[in-house]
């Protein structure tokens, strides 16, 4: 059944319907005006499938690219080889968001997304503003950055699901479906709490 639902796009459809319900229960409109982008490199297993080496994180595996709303709910997800640069992965991610996000105006991301003319491409292609969130000058060590912490929290939520600690899937489509399933579980619980 997992494969059939994945091929039919049913996991994503359930996910998207629940996301809109959670947003309405939180007093928000169904479609967001802002999104936050980031990626996470994760190790893969010997099962197979595509993988690459992320030199920055020193991880052989895959990279998960997420776009989340200001509540931390996933708007789009793309999984690809870890050696794909963030700005290139973002193009794949944003292409997924072309349909269905007519209210979207601004995207927040880290400075890695400001390279290679990505901001100009985003404005020309979608009419959205890509706003890099930079670290404060002169501050050393860990700093909570505005907006960026939201997507990091979403990665933490996904990490609570043991299946997401590594990428165990043979295909990237299965990896994306597993992330949707994890969020379906989280949003279902959240919706029950909001309605009680």
Backbone as JSON Lines, residues from 0, in Angstrom:
{"i":0,"aa":"X","n":[0.82,-1.19,0.0],"ca":[0.0,0.0,0.0],"c":[0.87,1.27,0.0]}
{"i":1,"aa":"X","n":[2.0,1.23,0.72],"ca":[2.89,2.39,0.77],"c":[3.27,2.83,-0.64]}
{"i":2,"aa":"X","n":[3.67,1.86,-1.47],"ca":[4.11,2.19,-2.84],"c":[2.98,2.76,-3.67]}
{"i":3,"aa":"X","n":[1.8,2.15,-3.59],"ca":[0.67,2.64,-4.36],"c":[0.31,4.07,-3.96]}
{"i":4,"aa":"X","n":[0.24,4.32,-2.68],"ca":[-0.1,5.66,-2.21],"c":[0.96,6.66,-2.61]}
{"i":5,"aa":"X","n":[2.21,6.22,-2.61],"ca":[3.3,7.1,-3.04],"c":[3.16,7.42,-4.53]}
{"i":6,"aa":"X","n":[2.91,6.42,-5.36],"ca":[2.77,6.63,-6.8],"c":[1.56,7.5,-7.12]}
{"i":7,"aa":"X","n":[0.48,7.35,-6.37],"ca":[-0.72,8.15,-6.6],"c":[-0.6,9.56,-6.03]}
{"i":8,"aa":"X","n":[0.43,9.8,-5.23],"ca":[0.6,11.11,-4.6],"c":[-0.32,11.3,-3.4]}
{"i":9,"aa":"X","n":[-0.81,10.19,-2.87],"ca":[-1.78,10.25,-1.78],"c":[-1.16,10.72,-0.46]}
{"i":10,"aa":"X","n":[0.09,10.31,-0.18],"ca":[0.75,10.76,1.04],"c":[0.85,12.29,1.06]}
{"i":11,"aa":"X","n":[1.25,12.85,-0.07],"ca":[1.37,14.32,-0.13],"c":[0.0,14.99,-0.05]}
{"i":12,"aa":"X","n":[-0.99,14.39,-0.67],"ca":[-2.34,14.97,-0.63],"c":[-2.89,15.0,0.8]}
{"i":13,"aa":"X","n":[-2.7,13.9,1.53],"ca":[-3.13,13.84,2.94],"c":[-2.36,14.89,3.74]}
{"i":14,"aa":"X","n":[-1.06,14.95,3.51],"ca":[-0.2,15.91,4.21],"c":[-0.67,17.34,3.97]}
{"i":15,"aa":"X","n":[-0.89,17.69,2.72],"ca":[-1.27,19.06,2.38],"c":[-2.64,19.44,2.96]}
{"i":16,"aa":"X","n":[-3.57,18.49,2.96],"ca":[-4.89,18.74,3.53],"c":[-4.8,18.97,5.04]}
{"i":17,"aa":"X","n":[-4.01,18.15,5.71],"ca":[-3.82,18.32,7.15],"c":[-3.13,19.64,7.46]}
{"i":18,"aa":"X","n":[-2.14,20.02,6.65],"ca":[-1.43,21.28,6.89],"c":[-2.4,22.46,6.84]}
{"i":19,"aa":"X","n":[-3.29,22.47,5.86],"ca":[-4.27,23.55,5.76],"c":[-5.22,23.55,6.95]}
{"i":20,"aa":"X","n":[-5.6,22.37,7.44],"ca":[-6.47,22.29,8.61],"c":[-5.76,22.81,9.86]}
{"i":21,"aa":"X","n":[-4.49,22.45,10.02],"ca":[-3.73,22.94,11.18],"c":[-3.59,24.45,11.12]}
{"i":22,"aa":"X","n":[-3.28,24.98,9.94],"ca":[-3.13,26.43,9.8],"c":[-4.43,27.14,10.16]}
{"i":23,"aa":"X","n":[-5.56,26.62,9.69],"ca":[-6.85,27.25,10.02],"c":[-7.15,27.15,11.52]}
{"i":24,"aa":"X","n":[-6.83,26.0,12.12],"ca":[-7.06,25.82,13.56],"c":[-6.19,26.78,14.38]}
{"i":25,"aa":"X","n":[-5.04,27.17,13.82],"ca":[-4.14,28.13,14.48],"c":[-4.54,29.58,14.2]}
{"i":26,"aa":"X","n":[-5.63,29.77,13.43],"ca":[-6.1,31.11,13.12],"c":[-5.39,31.74,11.93]}
{"i":27,"aa":"X","n":[-4.77,30.93,11.1],"ca":[-4.06,31.42,9.91],"c":[-4.86,31.09,8.67]}
{"i":28,"aa":"X","n":[-4.5,31.75,7.57],"ca":[-5.09,31.39,6.28],"c":[-4.49,30.06,5.83]}
{"i":29,"aa":"X","n":[-5.19,29.36,4.95],"ca":[-4.75,28.03,4.52],"c":[-3.41,28.07,3.8]}
{"i":30,"aa":"X","n":[-3.15,29.14,3.04],"ca":[-1.9,29.26,2.28],"c":[-1.03,30.34,2.93]}
{"i":31,"aa":"X","n":[0.26,30.08,3.07],"ca":[1.15,31.03,3.76],"c":[1.62,32.17,2.85]}
{"i":32,"aa":"X","n":[2.1,33.24,3.49],"ca":[2.7,34.37,2.77],"c":[4.22,34.32,2.85]}
{"i":33,"aa":"X","n":[4.78,33.53,3.78],"ca":[6.22,33.44,3.96],"c":[6.63,31.98,4.12]}
{"i":34,"aa":"X","n":[7.86,31.7,3.7],"ca":[8.41,30.35,3.83],"c":[9.87,30.46,4.27]}
{"i":35,"aa":"X","n":[10.36,29.41,4.88],"ca":[11.75,29.35,5.3],"c":[12.36,28.11,4.66]}
{"i":36,"aa":"X","n":[13.55,28.27,4.07],"ca":[14.23,27.18,3.37],"c":[15.47,26.74,4.14]}
{"i":37,"aa":"X","n":[15.76,25.46,4.09],"ca":[17.04,24.95,4.6],"c":[17.2,23.52,4.15]}
{"i":38,"aa":"X","n":[18.41,23.01,4.36],"ca":[18.7,21.63,3.99],"c":[19.36,20.92,5.15]}
{"i":39,"aa":"X","n":[19.3,19.6,5.11],"ca":[19.92,18.76,6.13],"c":[20.54,17.57,5.42]}
{"i":40,"aa":"X","n":[21.82,17.34,5.66],"ca":[22.5,16.17,5.11],"c":[22.38,15.03,6.1]}
{"i":41,"aa":"X","n":[22.01,13.85,5.59],"ca":[21.86,12.67,6.44],"c":[22.6,11.49,5.81]}
{"i":42,"aa":"X","n":[23.1,10.63,6.65],"ca":[23.78,9.43,6.18],"c":[22.77,8.46,5.58]}
{"i":43,"aa":"X","n":[23.25,7.66,4.65],"ca":[22.42,6.6,4.09],"c":[22.97,5.27,4.58]}
{"i":44,"aa":"X","n":[22.24,4.22,4.31],"ca":[22.68,2.87,4.67],"c":[23.2,2.17,3.42]}
{"i":45,"aa":"X","n":[23.57,0.93,3.58],"ca":[24.11,0.15,2.46],"c":[23.02,-0.36,1.52]}
{"i":46,"aa":"X","n":[21.77,0.0,1.82],"ca":[20.63,-0.5,1.05],"c":[20.77,-0.16,-0.43]}
{"i":47,"aa":"X","n":[21.29,0.98,-0.74],"ca":[21.46,1.36,-2.14],"c":[20.81,2.69,-2.44]}
{"i":48,"aa":"X","n":[20.7,2.95,-3.71],"ca":[20.13,4.22,-4.12],"c":[21.2,5.29,-4.27]}
{"i":49,"aa":"X","n":[20.78,6.44,-4.76],"ca":[21.74,7.5,-5.02],"c":[22.23,8.12,-3.73]}
{"i":50,"aa":"X","n":[23.48,8.54,-3.73],"ca":[24.06,9.26,-2.61],"c":[25.29,10.0,-3.09]}
{"i":51,"aa":"X","n":[25.71,10.95,-2.29],"ca":[26.89,11.74,-2.63],"c":[27.58,12.19,-1.35]}
{"i":52,"aa":"X","n":[28.68,12.9,-1.49],"ca":[29.46,13.33,-0.33],"c":[29.32,14.82,-0.13]}
{"i":53,"aa":"X","n":[28.81,15.22,1.04],"ca":[28.7,16.62,1.41],"c":[29.99,17.0,2.13]}
{"i":54,"aa":"X","n":[30.87,17.72,1.43],"ca":[32.18,18.06,1.99],"c":[32.06,19.0,3.18]}
{"i":55,"aa":"X","n":[31.06,19.86,3.19],"ca":[30.88,20.79,4.3],"c":[30.52,20.1,5.6]}
{"i":56,"aa":"X","n":[29.67,19.08,5.52],"ca":[29.24,18.35,6.72],"c":[30.01,17.04,6.9]}
{"i":57,"aa":"X","n":[30.83,16.68,5.89],"ca":[31.6,15.44,5.92],"c":[30.68,14.22,6.1]}
{"i":58,"aa":"X","n":[29.63,14.21,5.27],"ca":[28.64,13.13,5.33],"c":[28.44,12.56,3.93]}
{"i":59,"aa":"X","n":[28.48,11.23,3.84],"ca":[28.11,10.55,2.61],"c":[26.66,10.12,2.74]}
{"i":60,"aa":"X","n":[25.83,10.62,1.85],"ca":[24.42,10.28,1.93],"c":[23.57,11.15,1.05]}
{"i":61,"aa":"X","n":[22.47,11.62,1.61],"ca":[21.52,12.43,0.87],"c":[21.25,13.73,1.6]}
{"i":62,"aa":"X","n":[20.69,14.67,0.87],"ca":[20.35,15.96,1.45],"c":[18.85,16.15,1.35]}
{"i":63,"aa":"X","n":[18.24,16.57,2.46],"ca":[16.81,16.87,2.51],"c":[16.65,18.38,2.45]}
{"i":64,"aa":"X","n":[15.95,18.84,1.45],"ca":[15.64,20.27,1.34],"c":[14.19,20.47,1.75]}
{"i":65,"aa":"X","n":[13.96,21.4,2.68],"ca":[12.6,21.69,3.13],"c":[12.27,23.16,2.92]}
{"i":66,"aa":"X","n":[11.01,23.4,2.61],"ca":[10.43,24.73,2.7],"c":[9.3,24.58,3.71]}
{"i":67,"aa":"X","n":[9.33,25.4,4.77],"ca":[8.31,25.33,5.8],"c":[7.63,26.69,5.94]}
{"i":68,"aa":"X","n":[6.43,26.69,6.51],"ca":[5.75,27.95,6.8],"c":[6.21,28.46,8.17]}
{"i":69,"aa":"X","n":[5.64,29.55,8.63],"ca":[6.09,30.14,9.89],"c":[5.64,29.33,11.11]}
{"i":70,"aa":"X","n":[4.8,28.31,10.92],"ca":[4.45,27.39,12.0],"c":[5.37,26.18,12.02]}
{"i":71,"aa":"X","n":[6.24,26.07,11.01],"ca":[7.14,24.93,10.91],"c":[6.56,23.76,10.15]}
{"i":72,"aa":"X","n":[5.45,23.96,9.46],"ca":[4.81,22.89,8.69],"c":[5.41,22.85,7.29]}
{"i":73,"aa":"X","n":[5.64,21.65,6.79],"ca":[6.3,21.48,5.48],"c":[5.4,21.94,4.35]}
{"i":74,"aa":"X","n":[5.96,22.79,3.5],"ca":[5.29,23.21,2.27],"c":[5.76,22.37,1.1]}
{"i":75,"aa":"X","n":[7.05,22.07,1.06],"ca":[7.63,21.26,-0.01],"c":[8.87,20.56,0.52]}
{"i":76,"aa":"X","n":[9.16,19.41,-0.05],"ca":[10.35,18.65,0.33],"c":[10.96,18.02,-0.92]}
{"i":77,"aa":"X","n":[12.29,18.08,-1.0],"ca":[13.03,17.42,-2.07],"c":[14.22,16.71,-1.43]}
{"i":78,"aa":"X","n":[14.43,15.46,-1.8],"ca":[15.58,14.7,-1.33],"c":[16.45,14.39,-2.54]}
{"i":79,"aa":"X","n":[17.74,14.65,-2.4],"ca":[18.68,14.38,-3.51],"c":[20.04,14.03,-2.93]}
{"i":80,"aa":"X","n":[21.0,13.79,-3.8],"ca":[22.36,13.44,-3.37],"c":[22.93,14.56,-2.5]}
{"i":81,"aa":"X","n":[23.76,14.2,-1.55],"ca":[24.31,15.18,-0.61],"c":[25.32,16.11,-1.26]}
{"i":82,"aa":"X","n":[25.85,15.75,-2.42],"ca":[26.85,16.61,-3.06],"c":[26.24,17.73,-3.91]}
{"i":83,"aa":"X","n":[24.93,17.82,-3.95],"ca":[24.27,18.91,-4.67],"c":[24.33,20.17,-3.79]}
{"i":84,"aa":"X","n":[24.76,21.28,-4.36],"ca":[24.87,22.53,-3.61],"c":[23.48,23.04,-3.2]}
{"i":85,"aa":"X","n":[23.44,23.78,-2.09],"ca":[22.16,24.27,-1.57],"c":[21.39,25.11,-2.58]}
{"i":86,"aa":"X","n":[22.09,25.99,-3.29],"ca":[21.38,26.85,-4.24],"c":[20.79,26.04,-5.4]}
{"i":87,"aa":"X","n":[21.42,24.94,-5.78],"ca":[20.88,24.09,-6.84],"c":[19.7,23.25,-6.33]}
{"i":88,"aa":"X","n":[19.83,22.76,-5.11],"ca":[18.72,22.02,-4.5],"c":[17.51,22.9,-4.28]}
{"i":89,"aa":"X","n":[17.76,24.17,-3.96],"ca":[16.65,25.11,-3.75],"c":[15.86,25.31,-5.03]}
{"i":90,"aa":"X","n":[16.52,25.32,-6.16],"ca":[15.79,25.46,-7.43],"c":[14.81,24.3,-7.63]}
{"i":91,"aa":"X","n":[15.26,23.07,-7.31],"ca":[14.38,21.9,-7.41],"c":[13.2,22.04,-6.44]}
{"i":92,"aa":"X","n":[13.5,22.5,-5.23],"ca":[12.47,22.66,-4.21],"c":[11.43,23.7,-4.63]}
{"i":93,"aa":"X","n":[11.9,24.83,-5.1],"ca":[10.99,25.92,-5.46],"c":[10.15,25.58,-6.68]}
{"i":94,"aa":"X","n":[10.69,24.78,-7.59],"ca":[9.89,24.34,-8.74],"c":[8.66,23.57,-8.27]}
{"i":95,"aa":"X","n":[8.81,22.81,-7.17],"ca":[7.66,22.08,-6.61],"c":[6.6,23.03,-6.09]}
{"i":96,"aa":"X","n":[7.03,24.22,-5.67],"ca":[6.11,25.17,-5.07],"c":[5.47,26.11,-6.08]}
{"i":97,"aa":"X","n":[5.77,25.92,-7.33],"ca":[5.24,26.8,-8.38],"c":[3.72,26.84,-8.36]}
{"i":98,"aa":"X","n":[3.09,25.69,-8.16],"ca":[1.63,25.59,-8.12],"c":[1.15,25.61,-6.68]}
{"i":99,"aa":"X","n":[0.09,26.3,-6.4],"ca":[-0.58,26.19,-5.12],"c":[-0.16,27.15,-4.03]}
{"i":100,"aa":"X","n":[0.78,28.05,-4.3],"ca":[1.21,28.99,-3.27],"c":[1.14,30.41,-3.79]}
{"i":101,"aa":"X","n":[-0.03,30.8,-4.24],"ca":[-0.23,32.11,-4.84],"c":[-0.07,33.28,-3.87]}
{"i":102,"aa":"X","n":[-0.25,33.03,-2.56],"ca":[-0.1,34.1,-1.57],"c":[1.36,34.33,-1.17]}
{"i":103,"aa":"X","n":[2.24,33.41,-1.51],"ca":[3.63,33.48,-1.06],"c":[4.33,34.73,-1.59]}
{"i":104,"aa":"X","n":[5.02,35.43,-0.7],"ca":[5.71,36.67,-1.08],"c":[7.19,36.64,-0.78]}
{"i":105,"aa":"X","n":[7.58,36.05,0.38],"ca":[8.98,36.12,0.81],"c":[9.46,34.76,1.29]}
{"i":106,"aa":"X","n":[10.74,34.48,0.98],"ca":[11.4,33.25,1.41],"c":[12.6,33.65,2.26]}
{"i":107,"aa":"X","n":[12.74,33.07,3.44],"ca":[13.89,33.3,4.29],"c":[14.82,32.1,4.2]}
{"i":108,"aa":"X","n":[16.13,32.37,4.15],"ca":[17.11,31.29,4.03],"c":[18.45,31.76,4.55]}
{"i":109,"aa":"X","n":[19.4,30.83,4.71],"ca":[20.73,31.23,5.15],"c":[21.54,31.76,3.96]}
{"i":110,"aa":"X","n":[22.74,32.22,4.26],"ca":[23.55,32.89,3.24],"c":[23.97,31.98,2.1]}
{"i":111,"aa":"X","n":[23.95,30.66,2.3],"ca":[24.32,29.74,1.22],"c":[23.37,29.86,0.03]}
{"i":112,"aa":"X","n":[22.14,30.3,0.29],"ca":[21.16,30.43,-0.78],"c":[21.28,31.74,-1.54]}
{"i":113,"aa":"X","n":[22.16,32.6,-1.1],"ca":[22.34,33.89,-1.78],"c":[23.36,33.81,-2.9]}
{"i":114,"aa":"X","n":[23.93,32.64,-3.11],"ca":[24.96,32.47,-4.14],"c":[24.36,32.18,-5.51]}
{"i":115,"aa":"X","n":[25.18,32.33,-6.5],"ca":[24.87,31.92,-7.88],"c":[23.62,32.58,-8.45]}
{"i":116,"aa":"X","n":[23.31,33.77,-8.01],"ca":[22.18,34.5,-8.57],"c":[20.83,33.89,-8.27]}
{"i":117,"aa":"X","n":[20.73,33.12,-7.2],"ca":[19.47,32.46,-6.87],"c":[18.36,33.47,-6.57]}
{"i":118,"aa":"X","n":[18.7,34.54,-5.84],"ca":[17.68,35.54,-5.49],"c":[17.09,36.18,-6.74]}
{"i":119,"aa":"X","n":[17.94,36.49,-7.73],"ca":[17.44,37.06,-8.98],"c":[16.57,36.07,-9.74]}
{"i":120,"aa":"X","n":[16.99,34.8,-9.74],"ca":[16.23,33.75,-10.42],"c":[14.85,33.59,-9.77]}
{"i":121,"aa":"X","n":[14.82,33.61,-8.42],"ca":[13.55,33.46,-7.7],"c":[12.61,34.62,-8.04]}
{"i":122,"aa":"X","n":[13.14,35.83,-8.04],"ca":[12.3,37.0,-8.35],"c":[11.79,36.94,-9.79]}
{"i":123,"aa":"X","n":[12.67,36.61,-10.73],"ca":[12.28,36.57,-12.15],"c":[11.31,35.42,-12.45]}
{"i":124,"aa":"X","n":[11.51,34.27,-11.8],"ca":[10.71,33.09,-12.1],"c":[9.37,33.08,-11.37]}
{"i":125,"aa":"X","n":[9.38,33.46,-10.08],"ca":[8.17,33.33,-9.27],"c":[7.61,34.66,-8.78]}
{"i":126,"aa":"X","n":[8.43,35.71,-8.78],"ca":[8.01,36.99,-8.24],"c":[8.13,37.05,-6.73]}
{"i":127,"aa":"X","n":[8.85,36.11,-6.12],"ca":[9.04,36.08,-4.68],"c":[10.36,36.76,-4.32]}
{"i":128,"aa":"X","n":[10.48,37.17,-3.07],"ca":[11.72,37.77,-2.57],"c":[12.45,36.74,-1.74]}
{"i":129,"aa":"X","n":[13.71,36.47,-2.08],"ca":[14.55,35.58,-1.29],"c":[15.38,36.44,-0.34]}
{"i":130,"aa":"X","n":[15.09,36.35,0.95],"ca":[15.73,37.19,1.97],"c":[16.72,36.35,2.79]}
{"i":131,"aa":"X","n":[18.03,36.54,2.59],"ca":[18.99,35.81,3.43],"c":[18.95,36.32,4.88]}
{"i":132,"aa":"X","n":[19.0,35.4,5.82],"ca":[19.07,35.74,7.24],"c":[20.53,35.53,7.66]}
{"i":133,"aa":"X","n":[21.21,36.62,7.94],"ca":[22.65,36.57,8.22],"c":[22.93,36.56,9.72]}
{"i":134,"aa":"X","n":[24.07,35.99,10.07],"ca":[24.53,36.02,11.46],"c":[24.91,37.45,11.83]}
{"i":135,"aa":"X","n":[24.66,37.84,13.08],"ca":[25.1,39.18,13.51],"c":[26.62,39.3,13.45]}
{"i":136,"aa":"X","n":[27.1,40.45,13.04],"ca":[28.54,40.68,12.92],"c":[29.17,40.72,14.31]}
{"i":137,"aa":"X","n":[30.31,40.05,14.44],"ca":[31.08,40.1,15.69],"c":[30.62,39.12,16.76]}
{"i":138,"aa":"X","n":[29.56,38.36,16.52],"ca":[29.08,37.39,17.51],"c":[29.7,36.04,17.21]}
{"i":139,"aa":"X","n":[30.26,35.4,18.23],"ca":[30.85,34.07,18.07],"c":[29.97,33.03,18.74]}
{"i":140,"aa":"X","n":[30.08,31.8,18.27],"ca":[29.32,30.71,18.88],"c":[27.9,30.63,18.35]}
{"i":141,"aa":"X","n":[27.11,29.88,19.08],"ca":[25.72,29.63,18.67],"c":[24.86,30.87,18.86]}
{"i":142,"aa":"X","n":[24.07,31.18,17.84],"ca":[23.13,32.3,17.89],"c":[21.82,31.85,17.27]}
{"i":143,"aa":"X","n":[20.71,32.13,17.95],"ca":[19.4,31.84,17.37],"c":[19.09,32.95,16.37]}
{"i":144,"aa":"X","n":[18.92,32.56,15.11],"ca":[18.66,33.53,14.05],"c":[17.17,33.65,13.78]}
{"i":145,"aa":"X","n":[16.68,34.88,13.59],"ca":[15.24,35.05,13.32],"c":[14.81,34.24,12.1]}
{"i":146,"aa":"X","n":[13.66,33.64,12.21],"ca":[13.03,32.83,11.15],"c":[13.75,31.51,10.92]}
{"i":147,"aa":"X","n":[15.08,31.5,10.91],"ca":[15.83,30.28,10.6],"c":[15.58,29.18,11.63]}
{"i":148,"aa":"X","n":[15.34,29.55,12.88],"ca":[15.14,28.54,13.92],"c":[13.89,27.72,13.65]}
{"i":149,"aa":"X","n":[12.96,28.26,12.89],"ca":[11.7,27.56,12.62],"c":[11.94,26.3,11.81]}
{"i":150,"aa":"X","n":[12.74,26.41,10.75],"ca":[13.02,25.23,9.93],"c":[13.92,24.25,10.67]}
{"i":151,"aa":"X","n":[14.82,24.76,11.51],"ca":[15.66,23.87,12.32],"c":[14.8,23.08,13.29]}
{"i":152,"aa":"X","n":[13.77,23.71,13.85],"ca":[12.86,23.01,14.75],"c":[12.11,21.91,14.0]}
{"i":153,"aa":"X","n":[11.75,22.18,12.75],"ca":[11.07,21.15,11.95],"c":[11.98,19.95,11.74]}
{"i":154,"aa":"X","n":[13.27,20.2,11.43],"ca":[14.21,19.08,11.3],"c":[14.29,18.29,12.61]}
{"i":155,"aa":"X","n":[14.24,18.99,13.76],"ca":[14.26,18.31,15.05],"c":[13.01,17.45,15.24]}
{"i":156,"aa":"X","n":[11.84,18.0,14.86],"ca":[10.61,17.21,14.95],"c":[10.73,15.94,14.12]}
{"i":157,"aa":"X","n":[11.24,16.08,12.9],"ca":[11.38,14.92,12.02],"c":[12.38,13.92,12.59]}
{"i":158,"aa":"X","n":[13.4,14.43,13.27],"ca":[14.41,13.56,13.86],"c":[13.89,12.72,15.01]}
{"i":159,"aa":"X","n":[12.76,13.11,15.6],"ca":[12.15,12.3,16.66],"c":[11.65,10.98,16.13]}
{"i":160,"aa":"X","n":[11.34,10.93,14.86],"ca":[10.92,9.68,14.22],"c":[12.19,8.91,13.87]}
{"i":161,"aa":"X","n":[12.37,7.78,14.51],"ca":[13.62,7.03,14.36],"c":[13.93,6.71,12.9]}
{"i":162,"aa":"X","n":[12.92,6.51,12.12],"ca":[13.1,6.17,10.71],"c":[13.81,7.29,9.95]}
{"i":163,"aa":"X","n":[13.77,8.52,10.47],"ca":[14.38,9.66,9.8],"c":[15.79,9.98,10.27]}
{"i":164,"aa":"X","n":[16.31,9.24,11.26],"ca":[17.67,9.51,11.73],"c":[18.71,9.28,10.65]}
{"i":165,"aa":"X","n":[18.45,8.31,9.8],"ca":[19.25,8.05,8.61],"c":[18.28,7.95,7.45]}
{"i":166,"aa":"X","n":[18.8,7.92,6.25],"ca":[17.94,7.68,5.09],"c":[18.05,6.2,4.74]}
{"i":167,"aa":"X","n":[17.02,5.45,5.08],"ca":[17.02,4.0,4.87],"c":[16.42,3.6,3.53]}
{"i":168,"aa":"X","n":[15.91,4.55,2.78],"ca":[15.11,4.24,1.58],"c":[15.99,4.01,0.36]}
{"i":169,"aa":"X","n":[15.48,3.2,-0.56],"ca":[16.2,2.95,-1.82],"c":[16.07,4.13,-2.79]}
{"i":170,"aa":"X","n":[14.92,4.79,-2.77],"ca":[14.69,5.89,-3.7],"c":[14.46,7.19,-2.95]}
{"i":171,"aa":"X","n":[14.75,8.29,-3.62],"ca":[14.51,9.6,-3.0],"c":[13.02,9.88,-2.87]}
{"i":172,"aa":"X","n":[12.21,9.34,-3.77],"ca":[10.75,9.52,-3.66],"c":[10.21,8.86,-2.4]}
{"i":173,"aa":"X","n":[10.75,7.7,-2.05],"ca":[10.35,7.04,-0.81],"c":[10.79,7.86,0.4]}
{"i":174,"aa":"X","n":[11.98,8.46,0.31],"ca":[12.47,9.31,1.4],"c":[11.53,10.5,1.61]}
{"i":175,"aa":"X","n":[11.1,11.12,0.51],"ca":[10.18,12.24,0.59],"c":[8.85,11.8,1.19]}
{"i":176,"aa":"X","n":[8.37,10.61,0.79],"ca":[7.11,10.08,1.32],"c":[7.22,9.83,2.83]}
{"i":177,"aa":"X","n":[8.37,9.33,3.28],"ca":[8.56,9.08,4.72],"c":[8.53,10.37,5.51]}
{"i":178,"aa":"X","n":[9.07,11.45,4.95],"ca":[9.02,12.75,5.63],"c":[7.57,13.26,5.7]}
{"i":179,"aa":"X","n":[6.82,13.05,4.62],"ca":[5.41,13.43,4.64],"c":[4.64,12.62,5.69]}
{"i":180,"aa":"X","n":[4.91,11.32,5.78],"ca":[4.23,10.47,6.75],"c":[4.55,10.92,8.18]}
{"i":181,"aa":"X","n":[5.81,11.27,8.43],"ca":[6.19,11.75,9.75],"c":[5.44,13.03,10.11]}
{"i":182,"aa":"X","n":[5.32,13.94,9.13],"ca":[4.59,15.18,9.39],"c":[3.09,14.94,9.53]}
{"i":183,"aa":"X","n":[2.55,13.96,8.81],"ca":[1.14,13.6,8.97],"c":[0.89,13.21,10.42]}
{"i":184,"aa":"X","n":[1.77,12.4,10.97],"ca":[1.66,11.97,12.37],"c":[1.71,13.18,13.31]}
{"i":185,"aa":"X","n":[2.69,14.06,13.1],"ca":[2.85,15.24,13.96],"c":[1.65,16.19,13.85]}
{"i":186,"aa":"X","n":[1.19,16.42,12.62],"ca":[0.08,17.34,12.43],"c":[-1.23,16.78,12.97]}
{"i":187,"aa":"X","n":[-1.43,15.46,12.86],"ca":[-2.64,14.83,13.39],"c":[-2.72,15.05,14.89]}
{"i":188,"aa":"X","n":[-1.6,14.83,15.58],"ca":[-1.57,15.04,17.03],"c":[-1.8,16.51,17.37]}
{"i":189,"aa":"X","n":[-1.19,17.38,16.61],"ca":[-1.34,18.81,16.87],"c":[-2.79,19.26,16.66]}
{"i":190,"aa":"X","n":[-3.41,18.73,15.62],"ca":[-4.8,19.09,15.34],"c":[-5.73,18.62,16.46]}
{"i":191,"aa":"X","n":[-5.48,17.43,16.99],"ca":[-6.3,16.92,18.1],"c":[-6.15,17.83,19.32]}
{"i":192,"aa":"X","n":[-4.89,18.24,19.62],"ca":[-4.66,19.14,20.76],"c":[-5.36,20.46,20.57]}
{"i":193,"aa":"X","n":[-5.33,20.99,19.33],"ca":[-5.94,22.29,19.07],"c":[-7.46,22.24,19.18]}
{"i":194,"aa":"X","n":[-8.04,21.09,18.85],"ca":[-9.5,20.99,18.84],"c":[-10.08,20.58,20.18]}
{"i":195,"aa":"X","n":[-9.22,20.19,21.13],"ca":[-9.74,19.77,22.45],"c":[-9.55,20.86,23.48]}
